[in-house]
Amino acid sequence: MTAKDLPTPATLRKLLSYKPDTGLMTWKHRPLEMFATEPAGKTWNTRFSGKPAFTTLHDRGYRQGFIYHKSYYAHRVAYAIYHGNWPVMGVDHVNGDTGDNRIENLRDVSPSVNGRNAAMWSNNTSGVCGVGWNKASKKWRAQIRVHNKDYYLGAFDNLDDAAAARKAAEVEYGFHPNHGRPALA
């Protein structure tokens, strides 16, 4: 979807009320002039005005809903309403909770930066992102991926040393402090 296809933030503000401290959105009352017929407007306002908006849950936990028959993610709409422009790159949920659309939890970042704030993969067995047991060498192997390139950080006799190497690399490459948190259920 191109920027010209998106409703303007001003239009969004006419249609929705957004509370940045809670992340909740509700539908505003719409003037009857916005509808093809007066009965359609009255029906819509009776059914939706003042009620929560974007309540459908996507399978990955994102809230979504429709504006003029097109589907949008709530976090992108919230960002646009608050900042007055649609996000340029992608919206990262800082705390990892894709249903938490408080403005303090939303930031417009590149996919690369967003990846530096990822939860631990569900198949991780060491409990530390980027650290795994190498059966052949009988050592803990640490690595990190930055800008789609893997960097080998070393092989270590104990998990703590491998974890320390990984954590140091995360700091060096500007990973978010939340990176590697347990995945939300």
N, C-alpha and C positions, 0 to 999 in steps of 0.2 A: 504494500500500500504506500503510495507516495504522499508527501506532505500536503499536496493540493487536494487529496481525497479525504483528509482528516478534518473533523469539525474543529473550528478554531477554539482556543481556550476561552474566548469570550462567549461562544455558543455553549460550551460545556458549563460555564458558570451560570448561564440562564437556565439550563436544564437540571443541574445538580447542585446540591449543597455538600461540601466536603469539609470534614473536621480534621485538620492536620494533626492534632494531638491524639486522636483515636484511630484515624484512618477510615472512619465510617463515612459512607456516602448515602444520601437520600435523594429521591426525586423531588424536584420543586413543582409547585402548581404551575401549570402551563396555561397561558391565555388561549381562549377559544379560537382566536385568529390563527393559531398554529396548526389547526386541524382542518381537514377537508369539510367536515360537517360539525355542527354544534353538538349533536348527540355523541359523536366520536370523541370530542374533547371532554364532554362531561363524563363519559364512561372511563376514559383514560385517567382523568383527575380523581375520580372516585376510587379507582382500582390502585393507582400508583402514587399519587401525590402524598408526600410526607413519609413514604415507606422506604425501607432500605433498598439501595440499588446495587447492582453487581454482586448478586448473592449466589450465582451459579459457581460451583467449584470445579475447576479444571482438574484432570487426573493428577497433576503435579502440585496441586494445592493453590494454584492461582485463582483469584476471584475474577469472574468475567461477566459481561452483560452486553446488551445491545443498545445502540443509539442509531436511530433511523435505519433499522434493519441490518446493521453491520455490527459484528462482534468486536469488542475491545477488552483488553485486560484492565482491571481496576487500578493496578499500580501505575500504568502508563497514563490513564485518565487523571488520577490523583496528582501525578507529577505535573501534567499540563495545566491543570486548574491552579495549582499552587504557584508554579514558576512562570506561568504565562506563555509557555512554549512547550511543544512536545519534546520528549527526550530525543537526543540526536543519535545516541548509540544504543545502549540497552540499560534497563533499570535493574540494579542489583538490590536485593533485599539484604541489608547489612547483617542482620542477625540470623539470616538463613530461613526465616519463617515467611514463606511465600504468601501467606494470608495476612500478614502484618503490614498494612499500608499506611502506617503513620509516616509523615513526611521525613522525620529524622531517620527512618529506616530505609529510605529510598535514595539512591544516587545514580546519576547517569554516567555510566562508565563503558569502556570498550569490553568486548568479550574476553580479552586477555586479562584485564584488570578484574573483571567479574570472576574469572577462573582462579584468581588469587585469593578468593574468599569462598572457596567451596567446602562443603562438608566432606568428611572422610568417606571414602567409598565403602559400600556395604561388604565387599569381599576382602577388605583389609584384615590381615590376621595379626599384625604386629601391634596395632593400636596407635601407630604413628604414620601419618601420611608420608609417602615416599620412602618408606623403610620396609624391607622384606628380608626373609631368611633365604640365604643361598645355600642349597643342599650340597653342592659340589665343593665349595670352599669352606663350608661350615662357619660362615660369618654372616653378620648383618650387613646388607647392602643398602646404602643411602643414595638417593637420586632426587632430582628436581626437574620439572619441565617449565621452561620460560620461553615465551614467544614461539611456541611449537617446536622447541628444541630441548632434548633431554641432556642433562648434565649429570655425570657420575660424580658423586661426592666421596666415595670411598667404601671400603669393606672394614668392618669393625668386629672385634671379639665380643662386645656386649651391646645390648640394645640401647643403653643409656648414651653411649658414645655416638652411635649412629643417629639417634634422635637429636642429640646436641648439634651434630653436623647439619642435619636437615633444618633444624630451627634457625641456625646461623645463616644458612642459605636463604631461608624465607625472609629474614630481616634484610639481608643484602639485596634481594631482588624486590623488596617492597610488597611482600604478601601482607594481607590484612591479618590483624591479630586473631580474628575468628576462624581463619583458615584451618581446616582439619578438625573442626568441631564434630561431635557425633551427629549423624543425620537425624533430622526430625522424623518421627513416625508418621 
